[in-house]
């Protein structure tokens, strides 16, 4: 369970790559393409390890399907004990001592034109005393490595003598459009819930969100095709309103 978590985005100017880039990255609805994030964590998850949990969204802005590869570069670290990346289908663990590591098949994975892929990155540490990790994540097109987007992440522990702030992180609904199910990844230090309504305003679901780093799934196979709206509530306060499409 996450006890305390401080999430901070710090952006640095980067040089513009002259070739066209089809990929874009965002986290928490903020574009972080070719930027740098400082991610602070001071708390433990269900494993008892101090854990940073970062949600990334990769978008293909091209007009055609692209086959991409995700490579993780472990530049430097101290006291990191595990590194795990999950997409919307499965998780892969990379030993922190492995250095550069291709996290998906060398043959690549397809991402359709205008479509998105979702990734949850969990980095675990064994101590809060001086632990840190500097990671770089590179998404690039198979056969055209200059067509890429990168992100530098500095995972740091938050100083115990500085007041933490509440971090409320709930991903957008995915996949969108949905077929048989819709998912929400979240990282909460309190409880919440999500309500889903059809276009007439009728509520079709109420999804409870428990404290921690989890994924909530709603079965959409029994509802009609169309547009649905959802509201995210944290401690009874509505924080987000958005929509998704069901297409069987």
C-alpha positions in Angstrom: 0.0 0.0 0.0 1.2 3.5 -0.7 1.5 5.5 2.5 2.9 8.8 1.2 3.6 9.8 -2.3 4.8 13.1 -3.8 4.6 13.3 -7.6 6.5 16.1 -9.3 7.1 16.8 -13.0 10.2 18.9 -13.8 10.7 19.7 -17.5 14.0 20.6 -19.1 14.6 22.2 -22.5 15.7 19.6 -25.1 17.1 20.0 -28.6 14.6 19.4 -31.4 15.3 16.4 -33.6 15.1 17.4 -37.2 13.5 14.3 -38.5 9.7 13.8 -38.2 8.7 12.0 -35.0 5.5 10.0 -35.0 5.5 9.1 -31.3 4.5 11.2 -28.3 4.5 10.4 -24.6 2.4 11.8 -21.8 1.8 11.1 -18.2 -1.0 12.4 -16.0 -2.3 14.2 -19.1 1.0 16.2 -19.5 3.2 15.8 -22.6 6.6 14.7 -21.5 8.0 13.8 -25.0 11.8 14.1 -25.0 11.7 15.7 -21.5 12.8 14.9 -18.0 10.7 13.9 -15.0 11.7 14.1 -11.3 9.6 11.5 -9.5 9.6 11.6 -5.7 8.4 8.7 -3.6 8.3 8.1 0.1 6.1 5.1 0.9 5.7 1.4 0.5 3.5 -0.8 -1.7 2.1 -4.3 -1.0 5.5 -5.8 -1.3 6.8 -3.7 1.6 9.3 -2.0 -0.7 9.5 1.7 -1.3 8.0 2.1 -4.8 7.6 4.6 -7.6 4.7 3.9 -9.9 4.7 5.9 -13.1 1.9 5.7 -15.8 3.0 6.5 -19.4 0.9 6.8 -22.6 2.5 6.3 -26.0 0.6 7.8 -29.0 1.2 7.1 -32.7 0.6 10.4 -34.5 1.3 8.9 -37.9 -1.3 8.1 -40.5 -0.2 4.5 -40.7 0.6 1.6 -38.3 4.1 1.7 -36.7 6.0 -1.1 -35.2 7.9 0.1 -32.1 10.4 -1.2 -29.6 10.7 0.0 -26.0 14.3 0.1 -24.6 15.1 0.9 -21.0 18.5 2.4 -20.2 19.6 2.1 -16.6 22.1 5.0 -16.4 22.8 4.9 -12.6 21.1 3.7 -9.5 21.5 3.2 -5.7 19.5 0.7 -3.6 17.1 -0.2 -6.4 15.9 -3.8 -6.0 13.4 -4.3 -8.9 12.2 -2.7 -12.1 9.0 -3.8 -13.8 7.1 -2.5 -16.8 3.6 -3.5 -17.6 1.7 -2.7 -20.8 -2.1 -3.3 -21.2 -1.5 -7.0 -21.8 1.4 -8.3 -19.6 4.4 -7.3 -17.3 8.1 -7.8 -17.8 10.7 -7.6 -15.1 14.2 -6.2 -15.8 17.0 -6.7 -13.3 18.4 -3.3 -12.3 21.9 -4.7 -12.9 21.1 -5.5 -16.6 21.9 -2.1 -17.9 20.3 -1.4 -21.3 17.4 -3.8 -21.8 14.8 -4.2 -24.6 11.6 -4.7 -22.7 9.5 -5.9 -25.7 10.2 -8.3 -28.5 13.1 -7.3 -30.8 10.6 -7.8 -33.6 8.5 -4.9 -32.1 4.9 -4.4 -31.4 2.3 -2.7 -33.6 0.5 0.5 -32.7 -2.2 1.6 -35.0 -2.4 5.1 -36.5 -3.8 7.5 -33.9 -3.8 4.7 -31.3 -2.3 4.6 -27.8 -0.4 2.1 -25.7 -0.3 2.2 -21.9 2.6 1.4 -19.6 2.9 1.2 -15.8 6.5 1.4 -14.6 7.2 0.2 -11.1 10.6 0.8 -9.6 11.3 -0.6 -6.1 14.0 0.3 -3.6 15.2 -1.4 -0.4 15.8 1.8 1.6 15.0 5.5 1.8 18.5 6.5 2.7 20.1 7.9 -0.4 18.3 5.6 -2.8 17.8 6.9 -6.4 17.7 5.7 -10.0 18.2 7.5 -13.3 16.4 5.8 -16.1 15.9 6.6 -19.8 13.0 5.0 -21.8 13.3 5.1 -25.6 10.4 4.1 -27.9 11.6 3.8 -31.5 10.3 2.5 -34.8 11.6 -0.8 -36.0 13.9 -0.2 -39.0 14.0 3.5 -38.3 15.6 4.2 -35.0 15.7 8.0 -35.6 11.9 8.0 -35.4 11.7 7.9 -31.7 10.6 9.6 -28.5 12.5 9.4 -25.2 12.0 10.2 -21.6 14.5 10.6 -18.7 13.2 9.8 -15.3 15.0 10.6 -12.0 13.5 8.5 -9.3 14.3 10.1 -5.9 13.3 9.7 -2.3 11.4 12.5 -0.8 13.2 14.1 2.2 11.4 13.0 5.5 11.6 16.6 6.9 9.7 18.1 3.9 5.9 17.9 4.0 4.4 15.4 1.5 1.4 16.3 -0.6 -1.4 14.0 -1.6 -0.9 12.4 -5.1 -4.1 11.3 -6.9 -3.2 9.4 -10.0 -6.0 7.7 -12.1 -5.3 6.9 -15.7 -7.7 7.6 -18.5 -10.0 4.7 -19.5 -8.3 2.2 -21.8 -8.5 0.6 -24.3 -10.6 3.3 -26.0 -12.6 2.3 -27.9 -13.4 -0.7 -25.7 -14.7 -4.1 -26.7 -15.3 -6.4 -23.8 -13.7 -4.4 -20.9 -12.4 -1.0 -19.9 -9.6 -0.5 -17.5 -8.3 2.2 -15.1 -4.8 2.1 -13.6 -4.5 4.1 -10.4 -2.1 5.0 -7.6 -4.0 6.3 -4.6 -3.2 7.0 -1.0 -6.9 7.0 -0.2 -10.1 5.4 -1.3 -12.3 6.5 -4.2 -14.7 5.3 -6.9 -15.7 5.8 -10.5 -19.2 6.1 -11.9 -20.0 5.3 -15.5 -23.1 6.8 -17.3 -24.6 6.4 -20.8 -25.6 9.4 -22.9 -29.0 9.6 -21.3 -27.4 10.0 -17.9 -28.3 6.6 -16.6 -25.6 5.1 -14.4 -24.4 1.7 -15.6 -21.5 1.1 -13.2 -20.0 2.1 -9.9 -16.3 1.0 -9.5 -14.7 1.0 -6.1 -11.1 2.1 -5.9 -9.1 0.8 -3.0 -6.0 2.5 -1.6 -2.8 1.4 -3.4 -1.3 0.8 -6.9 -4.0 -1.2 -8.7 -6.0 -1.7 -11.9 -9.8 -1.5 -11.9 -11.7 -3.3 -14.8 -15.3 -3.0 -15.8 -16.9 -5.6 -18.1 -18.4 -3.8 -21.1 -19.6 -6.9 -23.0 -23.1 -6.5 -21.6 -23.7 -2.9 -22.5 -24.6 -1.4 -25.8 -22.2 0.2 -28.3 -21.9 4.0 -27.9 -20.4 6.8 -25.9 -20.1 6.5 -22.1 -19.1 9.2 -19.6 -17.3 8.5 -16.3 -16.5 10.5 -13.2 -13.7 9.9 -10.8 -14.4 10.6 -7.1 -11.7 10.8 -4.4 -12.9 11.1 -0.8 -16.3 11.9 -2.2 -15.0 14.8 -4.3 -15.3 14.6 -8.1 -11.8 15.1 -9.6 -12.2 14.0 -13.3 -14.8 13.7 -15.9 -14.1 12.0 -19.2 -15.6 9.6 -21.8 -14.9 6.4 -23.7 -16.5 4.5 -26.6 -17.8 0.9 -26.5 -17.6 -0.8 -29.9 -18.3 -4.6 -30.0 
